[in-house]
Amino acid sequence: MVTKFPNNFKFYCASLLQQAINKALPDETIPPIELARPKQSGHGDYASNIAMKMAKSLRKNPRELAAVFISAMPVSPWLEKTEVAGGGFINLFLTQNAKQQSLYTMLQTGESFGDCHHLGAGKSILIEFVSANPTGPLHVGHGRGAAFGASLANVLAAAGFNVKREFYVNDAGRQMDILTLSAWLRYLELNGLFFQFPPNAYQGEYVITMAREIHNAHGERYVHRSESMLQQLVEAGTDTTAENEDARLDRLIASAKSILGQDYAYLHNFVLTEQLGDCRNDLMEFGVEFDTWFSEQSLFDSGMVTHAMRLLEDKGLLYQQDGATWFCSTRFGDEKDRVTQRENGQYTYFASDIAYHLNKYERGFDHLLNVWGADHHGYIPRVKGAIEALGADSQKLEIALVQFAVLYRNGQKAAMSTRSGEFVTLRELREEVGNDAARFFYVLRKSDQHLDFDLDLAKSKSNENPVYYVQYAHARICSVLTQWSGTPAMLIAADTALLIDPAELALLQKLSDFQDTIEAAAKERAPHLIAFYLRELASEFHSYYNSTRFLVAEETLKIARLALIFATRQVLAKGLTILGVTSPTEM
């Protein structure tokens, strides 16, 4: 009987073990069979602890149970041997022929090699990330969230999910009013009217730039110069009865709205459009794009916020206290109840977040994934509680947290903010180290771990720089293939049996791990696994490159070796694309 060549040897070996256990213990329930690459090549190609997992409930010795399973293993032309190791591990050794022939699968599958569409199976997933307030330039913290979210979305797409990417625009809250006020006060200064600028307003140079643009386009159109206007602003800015600076700022905002009347809407829209446009361009230049830019204001305009609050009220989950409306979030595991509507009638951010998540559920996605900064950890229980309160399945919502990135220069922590208190921007980082280095370095650690971003290393052209090391491997392969000047079609018929050197077999093994890596990265929400894998693959290739001649006189051997490095180039390019990094053909 001819045995079909497996597309994935990890699945294949797990299937053989499953058959063996079913044969040996037909009446037993088998837990999930997990296979891993042993740390030492002498321990086989895959190892399983299934005998150790089952031994306790069966009251069997793990090593003896492993031996029973091995004796029941089906005969396979792709399996050289299976043996018991340690306390009951089952080590599986593939034949050399199995590794060699796997190259055909890589070449025939082409650019889709590595995809594991069985995992997502077309299920829809909405991933919302970045979602920074459009009140100033994106900073390096936003950059990590952008790189992580975009890379994770690409991983999930390769794993067979129908992925939609969304940016939630906070365009309806107090922060936008503060930005509008800040720009208007700077605009008044350009028209010769100076007031004490609030210390908790937006201080950045970009605010002055927007004020200058308004002044250049409209002159004194938005000054509304009058004695009463001057008096109102002075009183609001120096109000000694205000409880704190925030209260003073709120009075200034109220005064601005009163003085400007209908003109306030123009200024609000202008600063929003300017900052949101800058954010879009910054992200687009960074290789991060979205299917939807969802407006918070639209939730109010459509009545969605009122609708969500009414649903909670009908369930008896809202109550009045001290003039405000509260949600009973402690009933759903939160540490305290939360305000949804303030004494002045304004809804809180939490209220619009409840409405936004209700809207997400109503759009019918199979799964929802939010990428939040690690400082939002405490926000998770109240949002999940609100979802449960609305009768939706909170398990459908997943939150991935991203820690901040710390910049290092010359071995020392670099200043993360300017003298005026502004954070180093994403654009400044990109200009210093380049998009590729930024995208790769941002995903070199698990997202919930702090990231030390070494600026000097990111700019260096050395093997210590991981992105340079990986891209250089790709460029080296392209150089060899250019010198050869053949076509990829010529490589399909390569005699892979000639690939017997240990470096070649090691490279084949690493290439065959690509699909498993993508699957693990998708399951664990961990694009850093792709970055790690690419570094290891590049290392295997560079070792092979340094020890081997490719363009040898013997044609069959030359084609076999070129087929191997062509497949390596293919995997490197796909992995880099998933991470949003380019694949240079020369360096």
BELRAZI-V365659 format. One record per residue. N is the residue number from 1. RES is the residue in one small letter. SS is DSSP state (H for helix, E for strand, - for the rest). PHI is phi as a letter, one per 20 degrees, with the letter a starting at -180 (* if undefined). D_FIRST is the distance of its C-alpha to the first C-alpha in Angstrom with 1 decimal. Layout:
n->{N | N}
res->{RES | RES}
ss->{SS | SS}
phi->{PHI | PHI}
d_first->{D_FIRST | D_FIRST}
//
This chain:
n->{1 | 2 | 3 | 4 | 5 | 6 | 7 | 8 | 9 | 10 | 11 | 12 | 13 | 14 | 15 | 16 | 17 | 18 | 19 | 20 | 21 | 22 | 23 | 24 | 25 | 26 | 27 | 28 | 29 | 30 | 31 | 32 | 33 | 34 | 35 | 36 | 37 | 38 | 39 | 40 | 41 | 42 | 43 | 44 | 45 | 46 | 47 | 48 | 49 | 50 | 51 | 52 | 53 | 54 | 55 | 56 | 57 | 58 | 59 | 60 | 61 | 62 | 63 | 64 | 65 | 66 | 67 | 68 | 69 | 70 | 71 | 72 | 73 | 74 | 75 | 76 | 77 | 78 | 79 | 80 | 81 | 82 | 83 | 84 | 85 | 86 | 87 | 88 | 89 | 90 | 91 | 92 | 93 | 94 | 95 | 96 | 97 | 98 | 99 | 100 | 101 | 102 | 103 | 104 | 105 | 106 | 107 | 108 | 109 | 110 | 111 | 112 | 113 | 114 | 115 | 116 | 117 | 118 | 119 | 120 | 121 | 122 | 123 | 124 | 125 | 126 | 127 | 128 | 129 | 130 | 131 | 132 | 133 | 134 | 135 | 136 | 137 | 138 | 139 | 140 | 141 | 142 | 143 | 144 | 145 | 146 | 147 | 148 | 149 | 150 | 151 | 152 | 153 | 154 | 155 | 156 | 157 | 158 | 159 | 160 | 161 | 162 | 163 | 164 | 165 | 166 | 167 | 168 | 169 | 170 | 171 | 172 | 173 | 174 | 175 | 176 | 177 | 178 | 179 | 180 | 181 | 182 | 183 | 184 | 185 | 186 | 187 | 188 | 189 | 190 | 191 | 192 | 193 | 194 | 195 | 196 | 197 | 198 | 199 | 200 | 201 | 202 | 203 | 204 | 205 | 206 | 207 | 208 | 209 | 210 | 211 | 212 | 213 | 214 | 215 | 216 | 217 | 218 | 219 | 220 | 221 | 222 | 223 | 224 | 225 | 226 | 227 | 228 | 229 | 230 | 231 | 232 | 233 | 234 | 235 | 236 | 237 | 238 | 239 | 240 | 241 | 242 | 243 | 244 | 245 | 246 | 247 | 248 | 249 | 250 | 251 | 252 | 253 | 254 | 255 | 256 | 257 | 258 | 259 | 260 | 261 | 262 | 263 | 264 | 265 | 266 | 267 | 268 | 269 | 270 | 271 | 272 | 273 | 274 | 275 | 276 | 277 | 278 | 279 | 280 | 281 | 282 | 283 | 284 | 285 | 286 | 287 | 288 | 289 | 290 | 291 | 292 | 293 | 294 | 295 | 296 | 297 | 298 | 299 | 300 | 301 | 302 | 303 | 304 | 305 | 306 | 307 | 308 | 309 | 310 | 311 | 312 | 313 | 314 | 315 | 316 | 317 | 318 | 319 | 320 | 321 | 322 | 323 | 324 | 325 | 326 | 327 | 328 | 329 | 330 | 331 | 332 | 333 | 334 | 335 | 336 | 337 | 338 | 339 | 340 | 341 | 342 | 343 | 344 | 345 | 346 | 347 | 348 | 349 | 350 | 351 | 352 | 353 | 354 | 355 | 356 | 357 | 358 | 359 | 360 | 361 | 362 | 363 | 364 | 365 | 366 | 367 | 368 | 369 | 370 | 371 | 372 | 373 | 374 | 375 | 376 | 377 | 378 | 379 | 380 | 381 | 382 | 383 | 384 | 385 | 386 | 387 | 388 | 389 | 390 | 391 | 392 | 393 | 394 | 395 | 396 | 397 | 398 | 399 | 400 | 401 | 402 | 403 | 404 | 405 | 406 | 407 | 408 | 409 | 410 | 411 | 412 | 413 | 414 | 415 | 416 | 417 | 418 | 419 | 420 | 421 | 422 | 423 | 424 | 425 | 426 | 427 | 428 | 429 | 430 | 431 | 432 | 433 | 434 | 435 | 436 | 437 | 438 | 439 | 440 | 441 | 442 | 443 | 444 | 445 | 446 | 447 | 448 | 449 | 450 | 451 | 452 | 453 | 454 | 455 | 456 | 457 | 458 | 459 | 460 | 461 | 462 | 463 | 464 | 465 | 466 | 467 | 468 | 469 | 470 | 471 | 472 | 473 | 474 | 475 | 476 | 477 | 478 | 479 | 480 | 481 | 482 | 483 | 484 | 485 | 486 | 487 | 488 | 489 | 490 | 491 | 492 | 493 | 494 | 495 | 496 | 497 | 498 | 499 | 500 | 501 | 502 | 503 | 504 | 505 | 506 | 507 | 508 | 509 | 510 | 511 | 512 | 513 | 514 | 515 | 516 | 517 | 518 | 519 | 520 | 521 | 522 | 523 | 524 | 525 | 526 | 527 | 528 | 529 | 530 | 531 | 532 | 533 | 534 | 535 | 536 | 537 | 538 | 539 | 540 | 541 | 542 | 543 | 544 | 545 | 546 | 547 | 548 | 549 | 550 | 551 | 552 | 553 | 554 | 555 | 556 | 557 | 558 | 559 | 560 | 561 | 562 | 563 | 564 | 565 | 566 | 567 | 568 | 569 | 570 | 571 | 572 | 573 | 574 | 575 | 576 | 577 | 578 | 579 | 580 | 581 | 582 | 583 | 584 | 585 | 586 | 587}
res->{m | v | t | k | f | p | n | n | f | k | f | y | c | a | s | l | l | q | q | a | i | n | k | a | l | p | d | e | t | i | p | p | i | e | l | a | r | p | k | q | s | g | h | g | d | y | a | s | n | i | a | m | k | m | a | k | s | l | r | k | n | p | r | e | l | a | a | v | f | i | s | a | m | p | v | s | p | w | l | e | k | t | e | v | a | g | g | g | f | i | n | l | f | l | t | q | n | a | k | q | q | s | l | y | t | m | l | q | t | g | e | s | f | g | d | c | h | h | l | g | a | g | k | s | i | l | i | e | f | v | s | a | n | p | t | g | p | l | h | v | g | h | g | r | g | a | a | f | g | a | s | l | a | n | v | l | a | a | a | g | f | n | v | k | r | e | f | y | v | n | d | a | g | r | q | m | d | i | l | t | l | s | a | w | l | r | y | l | e | l | n | g | l | f | f | q | f | p | p | n | a | y | q | g | e | y | v | i | t | m | a | r | e | i | h | n | a | h | g | e | r | y | v | h | r | s | e | s | m | l | q | q | l | v | e | a | g | t | d | t | t | a | e | n | e | d | a | r | l | d | r | l | i | a | s | a | k | s | i | l | g | q | d | y | a | y | l | h | n | f | v | l | t | e | q | l | g | d | c | r | n | d | l | m | e | f | g | v | e | f | d | t | w | f | s | e | q | s | l | f | d | s | g | m | v | t | h | a | m | r | l | l | e | d | k | g | l | l | y | q | q | d | g | a | t | w | f | c | s | t | r | f | g | d | e | k | d | r | v | t | q | r | e | n | g | q | y | t | y | f | a | s | d | i | a | y | h | l | n | k | y | e | r | g | f | d | h | l | l | n | v | w | g | a | d | h | h | g | y | i | p | r | v | k | g | a | i | e | a | l | g | a | d | s | q | k | l | e | i | a | l | v | q | f | a | v | l | y | r | n | g | q | k | a | a | m | s | t | r | s | g | e | f | v | t | l | r | e | l | r | e | e | v | g | n | d | a | a | r | f | f | y | v | l | r | k | s | d | q | h | l | d | f | d | l | d | l | a | k | s | k | s | n | e | n | p | v | y | y | v | q | y | a | h | a | r | i | c | s | v | l | t | q | w | s | g | t | p | a | m | l | i | a | a | d | t | a | l | l | i | d | p | a | e | l | a | l | l | q | k | l | s | d | f | q | d | t | i | e | a | a | a | k | e | r | a | p | h | l | i | a | f | y | l | r | e | l | a | s | e | f | h | s | y | y | n | s | t | r | f | l | v | a | e | e | t | l | k | i | a | r | l | a | l | i | f | a | t | r | q | v | l | a | k | g | l | t | i | l | g | v | t | s | p | t | e | m}
ss->{- | - | - | - | - | - | - | - | H | H | H | H | H | H | H | H | H | H | H | H | H | H | H | H | - | - | - | - | - | - | - | - | - | - | E | E | - | - | - | - | H | H | H | - | - | E | E | E | - | H | H | H | H | H | H | H | H | H | - | - | - | H | H | H | H | H | H | H | H | H | H | - | - | - | - | - | - | - | E | E | E | E | E | E | E | - | - | - | E | E | E | E | E | E | - | H | H | H | H | H | H | H | H | H | H | H | H | H | H | H | H | H | - | - | - | - | H | H | H | H | - | - | - | E | E | E | E | E | - | - | - | - | - | - | - | - | - | - | E | H | H | H | H | H | H | H | H | H | H | H | H | H | H | H | H | H | H | H | - | - | - | E | E | E | E | E | E | E | E | - | - | - | - | H | H | H | H | H | H | H | H | H | H | H | H | H | H | H | H | H | - | - | - | - | - | - | - | - | - | - | - | - | - | - | H | H | H | H | H | H | H | H | H | H | H | H | H | H | - | - | - | - | - | - | - | - | H | H | H | H | H | H | H | H | H | H | H | - | - | - | - | - | - | - | H | H | H | H | H | H | H | H | H | H | H | H | H | H | H | H | - | - | H | H | H | H | H | H | H | H | H | H | H | H | H | H | H | H | H | H | H | H | H | H | H | - | - | - | - | - | - | E | E | E | E | H | H | H | H | H | H | - | - | H | H | H | H | H | H | H | H | H | H | H | - | - | - | E | E | E | E | - | - | E | E | E | E | - | H | H | H | H | - | - | - | - | - | E | E | E | E | - | - | - | - | - | E | - | H | H | H | H | H | H | H | H | H | H | H | H | H | H | - | - | - | - | E | E | E | E | E | E | E | H | H | H | H | H | H | H | H | H | H | H | H | H | H | H | H | - | - | - | - | H | H | H | E | E | E | E | E | E | - | - | E | E | E | E | E | - | - | E | E | - | - | - | E | - | - | - | - | - | E | - | E | H | H | H | H | H | H | H | H | - | H | H | H | H | H | H | H | H | - | - | - | - | - | - | - | - | E | E | E | E | H | H | H | H | H | - | - | - | - | - | - | H | H | H | H | H | H | H | H | H | H | H | H | H | H | H | H | H | H | H | - | - | - | H | H | H | H | - | - | - | - | H | H | H | - | - | - | H | H | H | H | H | H | H | H | H | H | H | - | H | H | H | H | H | H | H | H | H | H | - | - | - | - | H | H | H | H | H | H | H | H | H | H | H | H | H | H | H | H | H | H | H | H | - | - | - | - | - | - | - | H | H | H | H | H | H | H | H | H | H | H | H | H | H | H | H | H | H | H | H | H | H | H | H | - | - | - | - | - | - | - | - | -}
phi->{* | e | e | f | f | f | f | b | f | f | f | f | f | f | f | f | f | f | f | f | f | f | f | f | c | f | d | e | e | e | f | g | e | d | c | c | f | f | f | d | f | f | e | n | e | b | c | c | d | f | f | f | f | e | f | f | f | e | l | c | f | g | f | f | f | f | f | f | f | f | f | e | f | f | f | c | f | d | d | f | a | c | b | e | c | l | e | p | f | d | e | d | d | f | f | f | f | f | f | f | f | f | f | f | g | f | f | f | f | m | f | e | f | o | f | c | f | f | f | e | l | n | f | e | b | d | d | d | b | m | l | f | g | e | d | r | f | f | d | f | f | f | g | f | f | f | f | f | f | f | f | f | f | f | f | f | f | f | e | n | e | e | e | d | d | c | d | e | e | e | d | c | d | f | f | f | f | f | f | f | f | g | f | f | f | f | f | f | f | f | d | n | d | d | c | f | f | g | f | d | e | f | e | f | f | f | f | f | f | f | f | f | f | f | f | f | e | c | l | e | g | d | f | l | f | a | f | f | f | f | f | f | f | f | f | f | f | c | f | e | e | f | f | a | f | f | f | f | f | f | f | f | f | f | f | f | f | f | f | e | l | f | f | f | f | f | f | g | f | f | f | f | f | f | f | f | f | f | f | g | f | f | f | f | f | e | n | d | c | c | f | c | d | e | e | f | g | f | f | f | f | e | n | f | f | f | f | f | f | f | f | f | f | f | e | m | d | d | b | e | b | l | n | d | d | d | e | f | f | f | f | d | n | f | f | b | f | c | f | d | b | f | g | e | n | f | f | e | g | f | f | f | f | f | f | f | f | f | f | g | f | f | f | n | f | f | b | c | c | d | d | c | f | f | f | e | g | f | e | f | g | f | f | f | f | f | f | f | f | e | n | e | e | f | f | f | e | c | d | d | e | c | f | f | d | d | e | c | c | l | m | d | g | e | f | e | b | e | f | e | n | f | f | f | e | f | f | f | f | f | f | e | d | n | f | f | f | f | f | f | f | f | d | e | c | g | g | e | d | f | d | e | e | e | f | f | f | f | e | f | d | b | f | f | e | g | f | f | f | f | f | f | f | f | f | f | f | g | f | f | f | f | f | f | m | e | d | g | g | f | e | f | e | g | e | f | f | e | e | d | f | g | f | f | f | f | f | f | f | f | f | f | e | f | f | f | f | f | f | f | f | f | f | e | l | c | f | f | f | f | f | g | f | f | f | f | f | f | f | f | f | g | f | f | f | f | d | c | e | e | e | e | f | f | g | f | f | f | f | f | f | f | f | f | f | f | f | f | g | g | f | g | f | f | f | f | f | g | e | m | d | f | d | f | e | b | b}
d_first->{0.0 | 3.8 | 6.3 | 9.5 | 12.5 | 15.0 | 18.4 | 20.1 | 19.3 | 22.0 | 20.7 | 17.2 | 18.7 | 20.9 | 18.1 | 16.5 | 20.1 | 20.6 | 17.8 | 19.2 | 22.7 | 21.9 | 20.4 | 23.4 | 26.1 | 25.0 | 28.6 | 29.5 | 30.0 | 28.2 | 30.3 | 28.9 | 26.7 | 28.2 | 27.0 | 29.3 | 29.5 | 31.3 | 34.6 | 33.8 | 30.8 | 30.8 | 29.8 | 26.4 | 25.1 | 25.4 | 27.4 | 27.7 | 30.6 | 29.0 | 29.8 | 33.4 | 33.7 | 32.6 | 34.5 | 37.9 | 37.3 | 35.3 | 38.0 | 35.5 | 35.8 | 33.6 | 32.3 | 31.5 | 29.7 | 27.7 | 26.7 | 25.6 | 23.4 | 21.9 | 21.1 | 19.2 | 17.1 | 13.3 | 11.5 | 10.9 | 10.7 | 13.7 | 15.9 | 18.0 | 20.0 | 21.7 | 25.3 | 28.4 | 31.3 | 34.9 | 35.8 | 32.3 | 30.4 | 26.6 | 25.8 | 22.4 | 21.8 | 19.4 | 18.3 | 20.6 | 17.8 | 17.1 | 20.8 | 21.1 | 18.5 | 20.1 | 23.0 | 21.2 | 21.0 | 24.7 | 25.7 | 23.9 | 25.1 | 28.6 | 31.5 | 29.7 | 27.5 | 28.6 | 29.3 | 28.0 | 29.0 | 27.2 | 30.2 | 33.0 | 31.2 | 34.3 | 36.8 | 40.3 | 42.2 | 45.8 | 46.6 | 50.4 | 51.6 | 54.7 | 57.0 | 60.0 | 63.5 | 64.7 | 67.9 | 67.3 | 64.9 | 61.5 | 61.7 | 59.2 | 58.2 | 57.2 | 55.3 | 52.9 | 52.3 | 51.7 | 49.2 | 47.4 | 47.3 | 46.2 | 43.4 | 42.2 | 42.2 | 40.0 | 37.6 | 37.4 | 36.9 | 33.9 | 32.6 | 32.6 | 36.1 | 38.6 | 41.4 | 45.1 | 47.6 | 51.1 | 54.5 | 57.0 | 60.5 | 63.2 | 65.9 | 68.0 | 69.3 | 72.2 | 70.6 | 70.9 | 74.5 | 75.2 | 73.7 | 75.8 | 78.9 | 78.2 | 78.0 | 81.1 | 83.2 | 82.2 | 83.1 | 86.5 | 87.1 | 86.6 | 89.3 | 91.7 | 91.1 | 90.1 | 89.2 | 87.9 | 84.2 | 82.3 | 80.5 | 77.5 | 77.1 | 74.7 | 76.2 | 73.8 | 74.9 | 72.6 | 75.0 | 77.9 | 75.9 | 75.3 | 79.0 | 80.0 | 77.8 | 79.5 | 82.9 | 82.2 | 81.1 | 83.6 | 86.5 | 88.4 | 86.7 | 85.3 | 88.2 | 90.2 | 93.1 | 95.8 | 97.8 | 96.1 | 92.7 | 93.7 | 95.2 | 92.1 | 89.7 | 92.1 | 92.4 | 88.7 | 87.9 | 90.6 | 90.4 | 91.5 | 90.9 | 87.2 | 85.2 | 83.2 | 81.9 | 79.3 | 81.9 | 84.0 | 81.1 | 80.5 | 84.2 | 83.9 | 80.9 | 83.0 | 85.9 | 83.8 | 82.5 | 86.1 | 87.6 | 84.9 | 84.4 | 82.1 | 81.7 | 79.8 | 76.7 | 76.8 | 76.9 | 74.1 | 71.9 | 72.8 | 71.8 | 68.6 | 67.6 | 68.5 | 66.6 | 63.5 | 63.4 | 63.6 | 60.8 | 58.6 | 59.3 | 58.8 | 55.3 | 54.3 | 55.3 | 53.2 | 50.2 | 50.3 | 50.5 | 50.6 | 49.7 | 52.7 | 56.1 | 57.2 | 61.0 | 62.5 | 65.6 | 63.6 | 63.0 | 66.8 | 67.4 | 64.9 | 66.3 | 63.0 | 64.8 | 67.4 | 64.6 | 62.7 | 65.9 | 66.8 | 63.5 | 64.2 | 67.8 | 66.8 | 64.7 | 67.8 | 66.2 | 69.0 | 72.5 | 75.7 | 77.3 | 79.9 | 79.7 | 76.0 | 72.9 | 70.4 | 66.8 | 66.1 | 63.2 | 63.9 | 62.5 | 59.1 | 59.1 | 61.3 | 64.1 | 66.8 | 67.4 | 67.4 | 69.8 | 68.6 | 72.0 | 75.0 | 78.6 | 79.2 | 76.7 | 74.1 | 70.5 | 68.8 | 65.7 | 63.9 | 64.8 | 63.3 | 60.2 | 59.8 | 60.2 | 57.7 | 55.0 | 55.7 | 55.3 | 51.9 | 50.7 | 52.1 | 50.1 | 47.0 | 44.8 | 42.0 | 43.1 | 46.2 | 46.5 | 49.9 | 50.5 | 53.9 | 56.0 | 56.0 | 59.6 | 58.5 | 56.8 | 59.6 | 59.2 | 55.8 | 57.0 | 59.6 | 57.2 | 54.5 | 57.3 | 58.6 | 55.2 | 55.0 | 58.5 | 57.6 | 54.9 | 51.9 | 49.0 | 49.9 | 46.4 | 45.4 | 47.8 | 46.8 | 49.3 | 48.3 | 51.3 | 52.1 | 54.5 | 57.2 | 56.8 | 59.5 | 60.4 | 61.2 | 63.1 | 64.2 | 62.7 | 65.0 | 64.6 | 65.5 | 67.9 | 65.9 | 68.8 | 71.8 | 75.5 | 75.7 | 72.9 | 70.2 | 66.6 | 65.1 | 63.3 | 59.7 | 61.1 | 63.0 | 60.0 | 57.9 | 60.7 | 60.9 | 57.3 | 55.5 | 53.0 | 49.9 | 51.3 | 52.6 | 49.3 | 47.3 | 49.9 | 50.3 | 46.7 | 46.6 | 47.3 | 46.2 | 48.4 | 50.3 | 51.3 | 54.4 | 53.7 | 55.9 | 55.8 | 56.9 | 58.6 | 59.1 | 55.5 | 54.3 | 56.6 | 55.7 | 53.6 | 52.1 | 48.8 | 50.3 | 50.2 | 46.7 | 46.8 | 48.2 | 45.5 | 42.6 | 44.2 | 45.0 | 41.4 | 40.6 | 43.6 | 42.7 | 39.3 | 41.0 | 43.4 | 40.8 | 39.0 | 42.4 | 43.2 | 39.9 | 40.7 | 37.3 | 35.3 | 32.4 | 30.3 | 30.4 | 28.6 | 25.4 | 24.2 | 25.2 | 23.6 | 23.0 | 22.1 | 25.9 | 26.6 | 27.0 | 30.5 | 30.9 | 32.8 | 29.9 | 27.3 | 29.9 | 30.4 | 26.7 | 26.6 | 29.8 | 28.6 | 25.5 | 28.0 | 29.7 | 28.0 | 28.5 | 32.1 | 32.8 | 31.4 | 33.6 | 36.6 | 36.2 | 36.0 | 38.8 | 40.9 | 41.0 | 41.0 | 42.3 | 38.7 | 38.0 | 41.1 | 40.1 | 36.6 | 38.1 | 40.5 | 37.8 | 35.6 | 38.8 | 39.5 | 36.1 | 36.7 | 40.3 | 39.4 | 36.8 | 39.4 | 42.1 | 40.1 | 38.2 | 39.1 | 37.0 | 38.7 | 38.1 | 38.6 | 35.0 | 33.5 | 29.8 | 30.8 | 33.3 | 30.8 | 28.3 | 31.2 | 32.6 | 29.3 | 29.4 | 33.0 | 32.6 | 30.0 | 32.6 | 35.4 | 33.4 | 32.9 | 36.5 | 37.9 | 36.0 | 37.1 | 40.7 | 40.7 | 39.8 | 42.8 | 45.0 | 45.4 | 45.5 | 43.3 | 45.8 | 44.8 | 47.7 | 49.9}
//
